[in-house]
Amino acid sequence: MGYSNLRECVDDLAEHGQLVRVECELDAHLELAAIARRAFRVGAPALLFTRVKGSRFPILVNLFGTRERLHFMFRDSLPILRDVLAARGDPMSTVKHPWSLWRILLGLWRMSPKLCKRGIEQMPVMQCRCSLADLPRFVSWPMDGGPFITLPLVYTEDPERPGVGASNLGMYRVQLAGNEYADDEVGLHYQIHRGIGVHHAKALERGQALPVHVYVGGPPGLTVAAVMPLPEGLSELRFAGMLDGKRVCMSLTAGLPLPVLEQADFCISGYIQPQCKPEGPFGDHMGYYSLKHDFPVLRVESVYHRRDAIWPCTSVGRPPQEDTMFGEFIHELTGPVVSQVFPGVRELHAVDAAGVHPLLLVVGSERYTPYEDERIPRELITAGLHVLGNTQTALAKYVLLAAHEDAPGLTARDVPGFLRHMLERVDFASDLHFITCSTNDTLDYTGFALNAGSKLLWASAGRKRRELGLELTGTAADLPQLPQGFAPVRVAGPGLLVMKAPPHALERGQQDELMVTMTRSLAGWSGRECFPLVVAVDDADFCASSMENFLWITFTRSDPATDVYGVMPTIRAKHWSCEAPLVVDARLKPFHAPPLEEDERVTRRVETLAAPGGPLHGIL
């Protein structure tokens, strides 16, 4: 039941036709990443490359590439995990289904890590040593600052409470070389609202260097646990044990500052240094490069690995990518406990197509004033503040909340349907609540500075207020004269209008008077209630061609406080309001990070490999 290590997982997948070994020599510089992205898009098996140019270690990609493979890998433990989470969401479920109690107890037992004290020679991960230079140099995008570990398991402990109980296992990207790093240094980029930050802060307060172990590989449940938004104080090791169906084995070893994950494929041990160094650029999951910034440096003292070590990798980029499957899996697992973590919330969806953190859709309850004739947002606002004050959802930039009572069948997973529901009901005089000068996702460059920006809490409830336009016909087609450069106009969906705008040329945090003028011109438009959301973009045809394009451009290229405009805006008692339509400036700005694009030569090379007669034909 479950896998003790990554090699067992690989062999099981191969036996069941879900993994292919690729024997031809391929390059970890750009080539494997391009193959990995295509493998994900077509739902290919996991791929194990046994001959990697310049490396003695095989590289594994697309391990988590399909929901079916995730379910297959955790097929024995998922029923137990679901029972445990259901019992937390509804403790009375164990009374209704008493036969599930034994599975819950078994799952809770597996959550306890197994602590041992062994010699180096007794642990698989400590069988061999190598240098940083020996590790695979996996580079995903042409402008990346160097090779990165893209599936690292970064382990730290609380300096005030040492031990696995208060440990943190997070997936924070690790730059192996490049920039100003010495031969024994790697970059450790952790973003805002991450558990390692608490440990690092305490170490700095105590004047201590923070010991870190970076693991690569190991039982697959560890990788899922490392990306789970677990509440502070719940160790990822505990969750991984339940997901893998086996207790996580950690050993105390003389000469190393932290316990060792016995079944990992690699262990990189070191200490965070007092000084930061430039890290990046790196093509990230929002579809752009996160640029070069100062981040902590890990001084590496030793690198260990198994004799049969495998180096797992993934390539992130504009969604959907392999990490999309993590998000869907997390939604599936955490659904039963959403209402416990977020009071008043029935369902929550971080929209992958919009870069995950920029857009959060929430179905909540509106029960504060059931005696009123007309439902208006009250409890929804409270729920929205819970969402913005808890775990990684605090990074959300646009939070849209709808009332379950208005449409009991509404789901946040149906993004077009959810947007239509909101636009049919929104009252722009009362429903928009801005939070300015707030924290932003580290990867989001739309705000005022790194880690700084604004948020918009949009809560709408009550009756349907308008019929949405589906096409520009009749009076809606009678658009007013727009300022020069604003054309053409396209319909992106019910009530959604996209228009081309002149290139943006202002500094960060400045509202554009040209946008103000354009928005003012819409005041006399007879179709403005039919299209209550207008988005200004660089390429209207591209943005309107699919809902995925619309979501990606609208929410990754705008900051609420700076880039949201409205017809006839007013401020009363410090509350900003407007009339329809709401206008979002989603143009690329000069201070934004550049979008990701593949190297054309690598693209042609991969197409050749996948063509008839090529070694990847029939896979990609």
N, C-alpha and C positions, 0 to 999 in steps of 0.2 A: 504494500500500500504506500503510494507516494514515492518520491525519489530522494535518495540520500545525497546525490550530487548531480552535477550537470551531465556527466558522461552517461549515467543511467538514463537520464531524460532523452539524450540524443539517441541512444541505442533503441529505446522504446519507440520513439517517433519514427526512426528508420524502419523498424520492424513492421510498423503499421502504415507505411507509405506516406508519412507526413514529414519526411526529411530526405533530402537528396545530397549525396556527397559529390562535390565537384572537384575533379582531379587535375584539371588544367591549371597552369600558373596564371594568377591574376594579381593585379596591383591594388594594394590597400589605399593608395593615393587616388581618391576620387572614383576609381573604377568600381570597387566593391560597393560603395555607397550608392552609386547610380544603379547598380544591379539590385541592391536591396530595395530601393524605392519602387522599381518596376515589379519586383517580386511581390511586394505588398499590394500594389494596384491590381494585380491579376489573381490575387489569392493563392499564390504559389506555396509550395511546401517550405519549411525551414531549409536553409542552404548552409552546408558545412564545406568551406573552402580549405582543402587539405594542402594546397601548394600556394602560399602567399609570397609574393616577391619580397625578398629581403627579410623574411621572418621565418623562424622555425616553429611558430605556433599556428595551428589552424584557427580560422576565424568563422564564427557562426553568426548568421544574420536571419532576420524574419522569423525568429523563434516564436514571438508573440503576435504573428501577423494576421491571424484570423480568430474570431470568437470561438469557432469550433475547436481550434487547436488549444486554446486556453481551457475550454471545458474538458477536452480530452486529458490534458496534463494533470488537471486537478479533479478528475472524475470521481476519485474515491473520497476526497475530503470535502467537496462542495456541499453535499447534503448535510454534513455535520456543521459546516460553517454557517449555512443558511439557518439551521435550527438555532445555533447560538445567537446569531444576529436577530432572528425573529423573537427569541425569548427576551432579548434586551429591549426590542421595540415594543413588545407586548408580553410582559411577564406571565400573564394569565394563559398564554398559549401552551405552556407546559401542563396546565391543568386540563385544557381541552384536548391535548395530544400527549398523554403521559408516556407513550412509547418512545417519544423523542428525547426523554430525559437522560437516558443512558448515553445517547450520542452527544448531548450537550456536555455531560460530565467528561466524556472522552476528549472532546474538543478542548475543554478548559484544561485538562491535564497536559495536552500537547502544547499548550501555550507557555508552559514553564520551560525555559531554556535549561539544557543539561550542562552543568559546569563540571569540568574535569581538571586534573592537573597532570599533564603528560609531558614527556620529553619531546624535543623537536622531531626525533626520528619516528615517533609514533603517530604523527599527524600527517595526513595526505598532503595538505597544502604546504607543509614545510619540507617536502622531500627534496626539493632542488632550490638553488639560488641563481639569480641572474641580476643584471643591471637594468636600469631604466632604458638604456639604449637598445636592449634586447627585445623590448615589448613591441607589439605591432603598432605601426604608424598609420592609424586609420584617419583619413581626412575626408570629410563629406562634401565640402563646397569650395569653389576656387579661391574665395577670399578669406577662408579660415586662417587664423593666425598660426596654426600648426596642427599636429595630430592631437586628438582628444580621446579620452575614455568616455564613451557615450552611454554605457550602462554600469557606472561605478556604484558600489555600495560603500558609502562613506560612514565609518563607525566612530562615534565619540561617546564619552561618558561625562556625566556632570561632575565637575571638580569638587563640588561640595558633597555629593552623594555618589561616590564611585561604585561601579557595579553595573550589571546588565539591567537591573530594574529601572534605572533612570537613564538608560543609554538612548542614543539616537542613531538610526540607520537611515540615511537619506541619499537621494540620488542628486548629487551636486556635481556639475561637470568638472572634469580634471584635464587641464592642458599639459600634455606630456613634454612638449618641447616648443621652442620658438621664442619670440620676443626677447626678454632679458634674462631668461631662466638659465641658471648654471646647470651643469650636468647632473647634479644631485637634487634639483628642485623641480617641482611641478606647481602649476597654478591651481588654486582651489576656489572656484567661483560658486559661492552660495548666495541665493537671492533673498530678498526681504521676506519676512514671515516664515523663516525656516528654523527647524529645531536646533541645528548646529550653532546658530547665532547665539542662543541662550548659553550654551556651553562655552563658546568662545568669549562671550562677555564676562562670564564668571572667572575664566582663566586670566583674562586681562586685569580684572579687579584684584586678583590675588597675586599678580605679577608672575604668573606661571606660563610656560609654553604649553599649549594644548596638544596632547598626543592624539594622533589620528591613524587609523588603519583604513586603507582603501582596498576593499575586496573586489575582485572581478570574477564572475561566474559563481558556481555554487548551486544549491537547489533553487529551482525557478521561483518558488514562493517568496524568496528573499527579495527578488527584483520587484515583484508586485507590491510587497510590503513597503519597500523603500519609496514608492511613489504614492502610497495611500495617504490621504489627509487625515491621519490619526490624531485624536486629541492629545495634547501635551500630557505626558505622564504614562501613556500607553506605549510600551516598547514595541517597535516594529518586529523584534525578534519573536515576541509572543504571537503576533498575528501570523508571521511566516510559519511558525510551527504548526498552527492550526490549518493553514492553507496547504502546506506541503504534506500534512498527515504524519509528520515526524517531529519530535522535539529538536530544536536547534542545538547543536553541540558546540560549545565554546570551551576553550582550554586556556588555563593560565600557564604561561611559559616563561622560564627564566630568561632575562635579557630583553624582553619586549614589554612595552608599557601598558598594553591592553590585552584583553583576552583574544584568542585567535579563533576565527571561524574555521573549524577543522576541515569542512568539506568545500571550502571555496577553491577556485582554480588558481587564483593569485592573491597574494597579500603584500601590499605596499605599506610599509610602516615608517612613520616619521612624526615631526612636530611642526605646528604652524609657527612661522617666524614672526617677529615683531613688525617688520616692514612689509608693506604690500608692493606688488609689482604689476605692470600692465598685463592684462589677460585679454584674449580675444584678438580679432573678431571671431564670431562663431555663428554659423547659420542655425537659427533656432526654430522652435515650434510655432512661432507666429508667422513664419514665412519671410522673415527678414534677417539680416545680420544683426546680432547684438555687437556693438562696437567695442573698441579697446578701452578698458577702464582699469583702474587699480583695484586688485582683489588680493586676498591672502595668498601666501606662498607656503607650500609644504616642503620642508627640508627632509628628504628621504634618507633613511638610515639603512634600510634593507628591503629587498624584494625577494619573495619566496613564491614557488609555484609547484603544482602537482607534476608528476612525471608525464601524465597524459592530459596536461592542461589544455583547455579550449578557451579562446578569447571571444566572448559574445559582444556583438556591436549592434547598433541601430543607427539609422540616419534620419534625423528630424528635418522638418521643413514645413512649408505651407500645408495645413491639414487638408485631407486626411493622410496620415502616415501611420507607421507601426504603433507609435505611442497613442494614436487614437483608440486602439484596442484597450490600452490601459484605462483610458477614461470611461469607455463603455462598460468595461468589467467592474470598475469602481462604482459606477452608477448602479449596476445590477446588484452588487453586494451590499451597498450602503442604503439602498432604498428603504428597508424596514426601519432604520434608525434615524431617518432624516428629521422626523417630527420631534424626536427627543433632543437632537443636537440644536435644531432651529425651531423654537416654539412658534406655532402658528403657520408653519410651512408643511404642506402636504407633498410637494414634489419640487425638485430643484434640478436644473439642467445647465451646466456650463457648456456653451455651444462651441463645439470643436471647430466648425467651419469658420468661426469668428476669432480663432486664436485662443480659445478656452477662457482665459481670464477676462478679456474685454467685455463679454456679453454673458449675462446670467439671467435665465428665465425661471420664474418662480410661480407656482400655483399655491396660493395661501387661502386662509379662511378670513371671512369678514363677519364677525359675530359680536362685535362690541355694542352695536346699537340695532338689534333686530326689530325694535319697535318703530324705527323710522320708516316712512313711506318709500323713500328712495335711498338705495345703498350708495354710500360714498366711502372712499378709502380711509380707514382708520386703523384697524388691526393690521392691514397690509403694510402700513408704514412701520409699525412696530416690528413686524416680521422682517422687513427689509433692513432695519437697523441691526437685528440679530444676525442676519446674513453677513453684513459688513463688519461685524465685530467678532467673528468666530472663524478660526482656522484659515485655510487658504482662500475661502470665499471672500475674505477681507480684501483680496486683490482685485475683485470685480470692479469694472469701470462703469458699465451700464447695467443696472439691475431693474428688470421689468417684472412687475408683480400683477397677477390677475386673481380674481376671487373665484374660488371653486363654486360658490353658491350661484354665480351668474351663468355657469355652463358646467354642470357636473361631469360631462364627458371630456372636458378640455384637458390636454396633457402638454407639459412643457417640452416633451420630446418631438411634438409636431410643430416645428419652428414656424413654417408659413401660416399654419392655423392659429398659432399663438399670436403672431404679429397681427393677423387680421382681427382677432378678438380684441386686442388692445387698441388698434386704430379705430375700430367701430365704436369704442366706448370712451376714448380719452377726452378729458376736458382740460385743455392746455391752460386754463385759468387757475387750476388747483392741483393738478396731478404730478407736476414735475418738482423734484426737490434736489437741489444741487449741494454737493459737499465740495468745497474748494480747498486748495492747499492741503491735499491729503496725500497718503502714500499710494504709489502706483507699482504695478509689476515692474521689476527690474528690467525686463525685456521690452517694455513699452516706451517708445520714444516720443509719444504725442504730447506729453505733459510739459511741466515747467523746467524740470531737471531730472537727472537720474533718480529713480524711486519716488518722484514727486509728480502729482497731477491732480485731477479732480474726479468726481463721481456723480452720476445722475441716477437717482432713485425715482423710477417712473411707476406709480401705482394707480391703476384705473379699476373702477368697479361701478356696477349699476347697469342701467338700461343701455340699449344700443342707441347711439346718438346720430349715426349717419350711415348712408349707403356708400360703400367704397367703389371708386372707379376701377374698371378692368381694362379700359383702353381710352385713348384720347379721342373721344368722339363728342358730338353735340356741343353744348356750352363749355365742357371741359377742354375742348380742343382750341378754344378761343383764348390762347395765352396772351398776356400783355406783352408789350415791347420790353424785352430784357436788355440789360446793359451789353455792350459789345463783348463778344467772346463767350456768351452763355448760350450754347446750342451744340448739338441737337438735344432733344428731350425724348426719353424712352420710359416706358412703363416696365417696372421690375416685378410687379405683383399687385394684388389688390390694394389700392390706396398708396402704392409706392411709386414715386416718380424720380427718375435719375436725369440729371442734366450735366452736360459738359461745361466746365468753367475754365477761365484763363489760368495759366500756371500760377501757383502760389509763390510769393517772393518775400514774405515778411519774416521778421525774427520770431523766435519762440515766445508764446504767450500773448501775441498781439491779434486782436480781432481785425478782420479785413473790412475796410469801408466799402469795398466793391461788393462784398457779400451782403452788407447792410443795405446797400442801394438795390441790389437784386431782390432781396427779401421784401423790401418796401414796395417794389413794383408789383408783387403778387397780391397786394391788398385788394386790388380791384378785380382779381381773377374770379370769374363765376364758378370755376371748378375747384376752388381751393378746399372745400369741405370734402370733395370726393377723393382728393389726394392729400391727406393730412401729413404725410411725411415726404419731404423732398431732399434728395442727397446730391450735392455738387461734387463732381469727380473729374478726373483727367480724361477718362475714356468711358463715355456713357454706354457705348455698344458693349464693351467688355463687362462692365458692371451689371448691366441689365440682362445679360445673356443667360444667367443662371442664378438661383437663390444662393448657391455657395459663393459665387463671385460677389454678389451684393453684400452678403454678411461679412466676408473677409475685408472688402474695401471699406465699408461703412464704419465698422467698429475697430479695425486696427489702425485707421488713419485719422482718427478724430479724438480730440479731448473735449469732454462735455462743456467745461467752463469757457473754453476759448472758441470752440468750433460749432456750437449750437446757437442757432438764430431762430427768430420767429416773427410772424407778421404782427405788427402793432404790439411790440413788447412793452411791458410795464413792470415796475418794481413797487410793491406796496408792502409796508411792514417787512422789508427785506426779502420778500418772496417774489421771485421772478416768474412772470407768466406771459402768455402770448395768445394769439388766435391761430387757427390753422392757416397754412401748414407750418409745422416745425421743419426747420431747414438745418441739415448737417453738412458741414464743410469737410468732405472726406478726400480732399486732394492730397497727394504727396507733398510734404513741405520740405524746404531745404535742410532742416535739421533732423528729418526722419532718417532711419537706417535704410540702406538700399534693399530692395527685394532680392530674393535668391534666384539665381539663374545657373543652369548647368554649363560646364565647359563643352562647347560644341564638338570638339575633337573626341572627348570622352563619350559623349552621347552617340556619335557615329560608331565608335569602337564597340560599345555595348550592343548597338543595333546589329552590328556584324556578328557578334557572339551569339545573338539570339536568332539570327537568320537560319534558314535551312542549311544543314551541314555544320553549323556552329556548335560549340560544346554546350550552349545554353538553350538551343532550340527545343521547343516543347516545354520549357520551364517558364520562360518569360513571354 
